[in-house]
Amino acid sequence: MTERVVFGEPWFGDEEQQLVAETIASRWIGQGPLVERFERELASYLEASAVVAVSSCTAALHLSLLVAGVGPGHEVITTPMTFVATINAIEYTGATPVLVDVDPVSLLLRPEDVDAAITVRTRAVVPVSFGGRPLDIDGYLQIIRGRGIWVIEDAAHSIGAVACGQRVGSDRDDHYITCFSFYPNKNVASAEGGAIAIADTDLAGRLRMMRLHGLDIDAWDRYQGDDYAPSLALVAGYKYNWTDLQAAIAIPQLERIEGFLAIRRYLASQYDELLREVPQVAAVARGEHGLRTVHALHLYQVRVPGSRRDRVVARMRSEGVGAAVHYVGVNLHPRFRHLEAQSLPNSDSASKELISLPLHPGISVDDACRVIDSLKRSVTLEPASVS
């Protein structure tokens, strides 16, 4: 049988294997020196004052909302076109998510639409740099400054992106926090993991306590000294810490990120060219590429009009092509029917039409041709609507 073209998988080399083996041999696999090293190296790459590594991007969002003072009685404006984790993190705080429709072309929240939705109860905005497309960060800063409102960017897709001339995650404003994911199919992969990039170093210290039960000192710090110092809980905390074993995978990944991004850009250009032969299918717009704007290309998405998207995906998968859907709008999930939202036609339309094509450093040009051939065949064989 022909080998399957998987949707997403990490690319590992000898460096990851060596660092993992060294970590196991050290007998210290919990949170320790490699987590600290990763935080320093990621902060340097992003040009951020501080990075706090945590167990997932969901944990990063939750902790960031808490240090921003979000809680019961507050509203948090966000997008329906996202993974359910974004909404879950908001609801963990007791706040109310407020859904605002996305731009029909970029699939991102527009700052002007967010501004129109702000009320006296709005405490934060959680925009998503969806698929890796950077946000209009300058636009967000204009609407929050002086209003006591925070921006917590869900950048799970966007490590390596550039927005408004700076890396996503760089210092922007004391009320701007960026959250990343290191899930296995992300641009920087580990077994699991996330990180918070923040300009306020005092808040970074608070986040470090909150990620490990609110303790003032962690196990690695206790281990290094000969003097006994008890760990005391200073604030409410969670079990959100990361481990050296996971950092051992992520550190070499971070060192390769620019190469990974270059491969993704090349594969995306191949898809762009091949798609010209596929009728009625168009790639989701990625915006301009240049010094001030760089798409992270976590996702390469196309839109299939009509009501055939699910059948097209099923047919492609039956042919060994790992097509996927990102996402069904959260307002369409039974779990979130309680959310109040005005009409969301752009998100609802995208929820029915989007297909994510396989995109990762392990894909060859031949694989890309096979993916588009399968897409073309599947679109041609499936009627545009069902009677």
C-alpha positions as CSV (number, residue, x, y, z in Angstrom):
1,M,0.0,0.0,0.0
2,T,1.1,3.6,-0.6
3,E,2.4,5.2,2.5
4,R,0.0,7.7,4.1
5,V,0.6,11.4,3.8
6,V,0.0,12.4,7.5
7,F,-1.5,15.7,8.4
8,G,1.2,16.8,10.8
9,E,4.2,15.2,12.5
10,P,7.4,16.5,14.2
11,W,10.8,16.3,12.5
12,F,13.4,15.0,15.0
13,G,17.1,14.5,14.6
14,D,20.1,13.2,16.5
15,E,20.1,16.3,18.7
16,E,16.7,15.6,20.3
17,Q,17.7,12.0,20.9
18,Q,21.0,12.9,22.4
19,L,19.6,15.5,24.8
20,V,16.7,13.3,25.9
21,A,19.2,10.5,26.6
22,E,21.5,12.9,28.6
23,T,18.4,14.0,30.6
24,I,17.4,10.5,31.4
25,A,21.0,9.6,32.4
26,S,21.1,12.6,34.7
27,R,18.2,11.2,36.6
28,W,16.6,14.7,36.7
29,I,13.6,14.6,34.4
30,G,11.2,17.0,36.2
31,Q,11.3,20.8,36.0
32,G,14.9,21.9,36.2
33,P,17.8,23.4,34.3
34,L,16.6,22.5,30.8
35,V,13.3,24.2,31.4
36,E,15.2,27.3,32.5
37,R,17.5,27.0,29.5
38,F,14.5,26.8,27.1
39,E,12.9,29.8,28.7
40,R,16.1,31.9,28.2
41,E,16.5,30.8,24.6
42,L,12.9,31.4,23.7
43,A,12.9,34.8,25.3
44,S,16.0,35.7,23.3
45,Y,14.5,34.4,20.1
46,L,11.3,36.4,20.7
47,E,13.0,39.5,22.2
48,A,10.7,39.1,25.2
49,S,11.6,40.2,28.7
50,A,10.5,36.9,30.2
51,V,9.2,33.5,29.2
52,V,7.4,31.1,31.5
53,A,7.2,27.5,30.3
54,V,4.1,25.5,31.3
55,S,2.4,22.2,30.6
56,S,0.2,23.4,27.6
57,C,-1.0,26.4,25.8
58,T,-4.3,25.9,27.6
59,A,-2.5,26.3,30.9
60,A,-0.7,29.4,29.5
61,L,-4.0,31.0,28.6
62,H,-5.6,30.2,32.0
63,L,-2.7,31.5,34.0
64,S,-2.4,34.6,31.8
65,L,-6.0,35.5,32.3
66,L,-5.7,35.1,36.0
67,V,-2.6,37.4,36.3
68,A,-4.6,39.9,34.2
69,G,-7.2,39.9,37.0
70,V,-9.9,38.1,35.0
71,G,-12.6,36.5,37.1
72,P,-16.3,36.2,37.8
73,G,-18.4,39.1,36.5
74,H,-15.9,39.9,33.7
75,E,-16.3,39.5,30.0
76,V,-13.6,38.3,27.7
77,I,-13.9,39.0,24.0
78,T,-12.7,36.2,21.7
79,T,-13.2,34.5,18.4
80,P,-15.5,31.6,17.5
81,M,-13.0,30.3,15.0
82,T,-10.7,28.6,17.4
83,F,-10.0,25.4,19.3
84,V,-12.3,24.8,22.3
85,A,-9.3,25.2,24.6
86,T,-9.5,29.0,24.1
87,I,-13.1,29.1,25.5
88,N,-12.4,26.6,28.2
89,A,-9.5,28.7,29.6
90,I,-11.8,31.7,29.8
91,E,-14.5,29.8,31.6
92,Y,-12.0,28.3,34.1
93,T,-11.7,31.9,35.5
94,G,-15.4,32.3,35.9
95,A,-15.5,35.0,33.3
96,T,-18.0,35.1,30.4
97,P,-16.7,34.5,26.8
98,V,-18.1,37.0,24.3
99,L,-17.9,35.8,20.7
100,V,-17.2,38.4,17.9
101,D,-17.3,37.3,14.2
102,V,-14.1,37.1,12.2
103,D,-13.0,38.8,9.1
104,P,-14.3,36.8,6.1
105,V,-10.9,36.8,4.4
106,S,-8.2,36.6,7.1
107,L,-10.4,34.6,9.6
108,L,-9.0,36.8,12.4
109,L,-10.8,39.2,14.8
110,R,-10.6,42.8,13.6
111,P,-9.6,45.3,16.3
112,E,-12.5,47.6,15.2
113,D,-15.0,44.8,15.7
114,V,-13.5,44.1,19.1
115,D,-13.7,47.8,20.0
116,A,-17.4,47.8,19.2
117,A,-18.0,44.9,21.5
118,I,-16.3,46.3,24.6
119,T,-18.5,47.0,27.6
120,V,-17.9,48.1,31.1
121,R,-17.4,44.4,32.1
122,T,-14.7,43.7,29.5
123,R,-11.5,42.8,31.2
124,A,-9.6,41.1,28.4
125,V,-9.5,40.2,24.7
126,V,-8.2,36.8,23.5
127,P,-7.6,37.0,19.8
128,V,-6.2,34.0,18.0
129,S,-3.5,34.3,15.3
130,F,-5.3,31.6,13.4
131,G,-3.3,29.2,11.2
132,G,-0.2,31.3,11.9
133,R,-1.4,34.5,10.4
134,P,-0.2,37.4,12.5
135,L,-2.6,39.8,14.2
136,D,-2.9,43.6,13.7
137,I,-1.2,44.1,17.1
138,D,-0.8,47.8,16.7
139,G,-4.6,48.0,16.2
140,Y,-5.2,46.1,19.4
141,L,-2.8,48.3,21.4
142,Q,-4.7,51.4,20.2
143,I,-8.0,50.1,21.6
144,I,-6.8,48.8,25.0
145,R,-4.3,51.5,26.1
146,G,-5.6,53.5,29.0
147,R,-8.8,51.3,29.4
148,G,-7.5,48.7,31.8
149,I,-8.1,46.0,29.2
150,W,-5.6,43.2,28.6
151,V,-4.8,41.3,25.3
152,I,-3.9,37.7,25.8
153,E,-2.9,36.4,22.4
154,D,-3.6,32.8,21.7
155,A,-0.5,32.2,19.5
156,A,-0.7,28.4,19.6
157,H,-0.3,28.4,15.8
158,S,2.1,31.3,15.5
159,I,5.6,30.8,16.9
160,G,8.0,32.3,14.4
161,A,5.5,34.7,12.9
162,V,6.2,38.4,12.6
163,A,3.5,41.1,13.3
164,C,3.9,44.8,12.8
165,G,7.6,44.4,12.4
166,Q,8.3,42.4,15.6
167,R,8.2,38.7,16.4
168,V,5.0,37.4,17.8
169,G,5.7,37.2,21.5
170,S,8.1,40.1,21.7
171,D,7.5,42.9,24.3
172,R,4.7,45.1,23.2
173,D,2.9,46.5,26.2
174,D,2.6,45.6,29.9
175,H,-1.0,44.6,29.2
176,Y,-0.1,42.3,26.3
177,I,0.7,38.6,26.9
178,T,1.4,35.9,24.3
179,C,0.7,32.2,24.7
180,F,2.4,29.4,22.7
181,S,1.9,25.7,22.2
182,F,4.5,22.9,21.7
183,Y,2.0,20.2,20.9
184,P,3.5,17.5,18.6
185,N,2.2,18.9,15.3
186,K,3.3,22.5,16.1
187,N,6.2,24.4,14.5
188,V,8.2,23.8,17.6
189,A,7.2,20.4,18.9
190,S,7.5,18.5,22.2
191,A,5.4,15.8,23.8
192,E,3.3,18.5,25.3
193,G,4.0,22.0,26.5
194,G,3.3,25.7,26.3
195,A,4.8,29.0,27.2
196,I,3.9,32.6,28.2
197,A,5.8,35.5,26.8
198,I,5.4,38.6,29.0
199,A,7.0,42.1,29.3
200,D,6.4,42.4,33.1
201,T,9.1,40.5,34.9
202,D,7.2,40.8,38.2
203,L,4.2,39.1,36.8
204,A,6.5,36.5,35.3
205,G,7.6,35.7,38.8
206,R,4.0,35.3,39.9
207,L,3.3,33.0,36.9
208,R,6.2,30.8,37.9
209,M,4.7,30.4,41.4
210,M,1.2,29.8,40.0
211,R,2.4,27.1,37.6
212,L,3.5,24.9,40.6
213,H,0.9,25.1,43.4
214,G,1.8,28.7,44.3
215,L,5.0,27.6,46.0
216,D,7.9,30.1,46.5
217,I,10.6,27.6,45.5
218,D,10.5,24.5,43.3
219,A,12.2,21.1,43.6
220,W,15.2,22.0,41.4
221,D,16.0,25.1,43.5
222,R,15.8,23.0,46.7
223,Y,18.0,20.3,45.2
224,Q,20.9,22.6,44.3
225,G,21.6,23.9,47.8
226,D,22.9,22.2,50.9
227,D,20.8,24.4,53.2
228,Y,17.3,23.3,53.9
229,A,14.6,25.7,52.8
230,P,10.9,24.7,53.0
231,S,8.6,25.4,50.1
232,L,5.8,27.7,51.2
233,A,2.6,28.4,49.3
234,L,2.3,32.1,48.7
235,V,-0.5,32.3,46.1
236,A,-3.2,30.1,44.7
237,G,-1.6,27.8,42.2
238,Y,-2.0,24.9,39.8
239,K,-0.1,21.8,38.6
240,Y,0.9,23.4,35.3
241,N,4.7,23.0,35.4
242,W,6.8,21.7,32.5
243,T,9.6,19.1,32.6
244,D,13.2,18.8,31.5
245,L,12.3,15.7,29.6
246,Q,9.9,17.7,27.4
247,A,12.4,20.7,27.2
248,A,15.1,18.3,26.0
249,I,12.9,17.7,22.9
250,A,11.9,21.3,22.4
251,I,15.4,22.9,22.7
252,P,16.8,21.5,19.5
253,Q,13.4,22.2,17.8
254,L,13.7,25.9,18.7
255,E,17.2,26.0,17.3
256,R,15.8,24.7,13.9
257,I,12.7,26.9,13.8
258,E,13.9,29.2,11.0
259,G,14.7,26.1,8.8
260,F,11.3,24.6,9.6
261,L,9.6,27.9,8.6
262,A,11.5,28.0,5.3
263,I,10.4,24.5,4.5
264,R,6.8,25.4,5.3
265,R,7.0,28.5,3.0
266,Y,8.4,26.4,0.2
267,L,5.7,23.7,0.5
268,A,3.0,26.4,0.7
269,S,4.3,27.9,-2.6
270,Q,4.1,24.5,-4.2
271,Y,0.5,24.1,-3.0
272,D,-0.3,27.6,-4.3
273,E,0.9,26.6,-7.7
274,L,-0.7,23.2,-7.8
275,L,-4.1,24.6,-6.7
276,R,-4.4,26.6,-9.9
277,E,-5.5,23.3,-11.5
278,V,-8.3,22.7,-8.9
279,P,-11.6,24.4,-9.9
280,Q,-13.7,26.1,-7.2
281,V,-11.1,25.7,-4.5
282,A,-9.0,28.6,-3.2
283,A,-6.3,28.9,-0.5
284,V,-7.2,30.9,2.6
285,A,-5.5,34.3,2.2
286,R,-2.2,34.6,4.1
287,G,-1.6,38.3,3.7
288,E,1.6,40.0,2.7
289,H,5.0,38.5,3.4
290,G,7.9,40.8,4.2
291,L,10.0,42.3,6.9
292,R,7.0,43.5,8.9
293,T,4.7,40.5,8.4
294,V,5.6,36.8,8.4
295,H,3.0,34.1,8.5
296,A,4.1,31.1,10.6
297,L,2.3,28.6,8.3
298,H,1.2,26.2,10.9
299,L,-1.9,25.5,8.7
300,Y,-2.3,25.6,5.0
301,Q,-6.0,25.8,4.4
302,V,-8.4,25.8,1.5
303,R,-12.1,26.6,1.2
304,V,-14.4,24.2,-0.6
305,P,-17.7,25.9,-1.3
306,G,-21.1,24.2,-1.0
307,S,-22.0,21.5,1.4
308,R,-19.5,18.9,0.4
309,R,-16.5,19.7,2.6
310,D,-17.0,16.7,5.0
311,R,-17.4,14.3,2.1
312,V,-14.3,15.7,0.4
313,V,-12.3,15.2,3.6
314,A,-13.5,11.7,4.0
315,R,-12.6,10.8,0.4
316,M,-9.1,12.3,0.7
317,R,-8.5,10.4,3.9
318,S,-9.7,7.1,2.3
319,E,-7.0,7.8,-0.3
320,G,-4.3,8.0,2.4
321,V,-4.1,11.8,2.5
322,G,-4.5,13.2,6.0
323,A,-6.8,16.2,5.4
324,A,-8.2,17.8,8.5
325,V,-10.7,20.4,9.7
326,H,-9.6,23.5,11.7
327,Y,-12.1,24.3,13.1
328,V,-15.8,24.0,13.6
329,G,-16.7,27.3,15.2
330,V,-17.1,27.0,19.0
331,N,-20.6,28.3,18.8
332,L,-21.6,25.2,16.9
333,H,-20.4,22.8,19.6
334,P,-23.2,21.5,21.9
335,R,-20.9,22.2,24.9
336,F,-21.0,26.0,24.1
337,R,-24.6,26.5,23.1
338,H,-25.0,28.6,26.3
339,L,-22.8,31.3,24.9
340,E,-24.6,34.4,23.8
341,A,-23.4,35.8,20.5
342,Q,-24.8,37.9,17.7
343,S,-24.9,36.6,14.2
344,L,-21.5,34.9,13.2
345,P,-22.0,34.4,9.5
346,N,-18.3,34.5,8.6
347,S,-17.2,32.0,11.2
348,D,-20.2,29.8,10.4
349,S,-19.4,29.8,6.7
350,A,-15.7,29.0,7.3
351,S,-16.8,26.1,9.7
352,K,-18.5,24.4,6.7
353,E,-15.8,25.0,4.1
354,L,-12.3,24.9,5.5
355,I,-9.9,22.0,4.9
356,S,-6.4,21.9,6.3
357,L,-3.9,20.2,4.0
358,P,-0.9,18.2,5.3
359,L,2.0,20.6,6.1
360,H,5.2,19.7,7.9
361,P,8.9,19.4,7.3
362,G,8.6,15.7,6.4
363,I,6.5,16.3,3.3
364,S,8.1,16.0,-0.1
365,V,7.1,17.8,-3.3
366,D,5.8,14.4,-4.6
367,D,3.6,14.3,-1.4
368,A,2.3,17.7,-2.1
369,C,1.4,16.7,-5.7
370,R,-0.4,13.7,-4.3
371,V,-2.3,15.8,-1.8
372,I,-3.5,18.2,-4.5
373,D,-4.4,15.4,-6.9
374,S,-6.5,13.8,-4.2
375,L,-8.2,17.1,-3.4
376,K,-8.9,17.7,-7.1
377,R,-10.3,14.2,-7.6
378,S,-12.4,14.4,-4.4
379,V,-13.9,17.8,-5.3
380,T,-14.7,16.7,-8.8
381,L,-16.4,13.4,-7.7
382,E,-18.4,15.0,-4.9
383,P,-21.4,17.2,-6.0
384,A,-21.5,20.7,-4.6
385,S,-24.8,20.1,-2.7
386,V,-27.0,17.3,-1.6
387,S,-30.7,17.4,-2.6
